[in-house]
Amino acid sequence: MDKLYSVALHGVDGMPGNERISAEVRFIKELEKSLGSAEAVVAVYRAWQEASECDSSALSAETSTLAIKWPKAFDVAQRAGLKNVGESDAHFELQLQRQHAFQ
């Protein structure tokens, strides 16, 4: 199965690769636990992106309902991922993978 998204930890110059990967895995696990699955992460993130790019009156009820889940889930996941990292500038970035039209 193709990955639906990737996560990168930034702001931790000099951190050993295995520690960076462990932090990213903790982040992903917590995010998927909070939202239910990798597919749900993508759906909620896309809804949040849409909500932040347009007027709230233009959003469907479903998009609004999904979008409001993102900030809390991301915050909880970031705290879990950064546990024991100790870098003040450390943060995670989520990148959706391109989906091919023929899939």
N, C-alpha and C positions, 0 to 999 in steps of 0.2 A: 504494500500500500504506500502510495506517495505521501510525503509529509504535506500537511495542509498549511503549515506555517513554520517559521523558524524564530528563534529567540537568540539575542546576543546581549551579553553583559558588557557595558561600556563604563569607562571612568575608573578602571582598575589596572592601570599600567603596572607591569611587573608581576602580576598575579600568575602563579603557575597554572598551566593549562588544565591540569586535573581539577584544581580548585574552581576555576572558572566554569568548567563543564558541570561540576557538582552543583554550583549555584544556579546555573541555567536549568538543570534538571529539576531542582527543588522548585524553581519558579514555575516551570511547565506543569509539574505534578499538582501544585497548589491551584494554579489557574484552572486546570481541567477538573480538579476536584470541586472547586467552587461553582463552575459553570456546567459540569456534567460530562463533557466529552470534548475531543479536539474539534469536532464539527460545531458544537455549541460555542466554543471559543471564537471560531471564525464568524459565525452568525452574529454573535453579540458584538464583536469588534467591528464588523462591517456596519451594523446598526449604529454603533457609537460614532463611527466616522461620518456616516450619513447625517446623523443628528447634529454633529458639530460643524457641518458644512452648509446647512440650510436653516431656514426659518422653522421654528417649532410647529407653526400652524400647517406646514407642508408635510409633516411626518404622519405616517399611518400610526394607529394605536399600537400595532404589533411592533413597529420599529421603535417607537418610544419606550415600550415595555422592555424590549431587549436592550436598548441603549443605556438605560439607567442602571443596568446590572454591571456595566464595564468598570466604572471607577472603583467601586468597592472590591470587585474581584481582582482587579489589577493591583490595588494597594495591598491586599492580603497576600497575593502571590509575590509581590516585590519584597515585602517584609520577610516572608519565608525564604526567598531566594538570597536575600542579603544577610541572613542570619550568619553572624561571625565573620562577615566580610570587612566591616570597619572602614570603608571608604566613603567619605561624605559625598563625592561626586558620582558614586556608583549608581547605575540605573539600567533597566532592561529595555530593550527595543524589540517589538514584535513585528515581523515582516510576513505578510501573507504570500504564499507561493502562487505563482501563475497557474491558472487552471486552463487546460487546453479545451478548445471548443469541441473536439472530436471525442472526448472522453465520455 
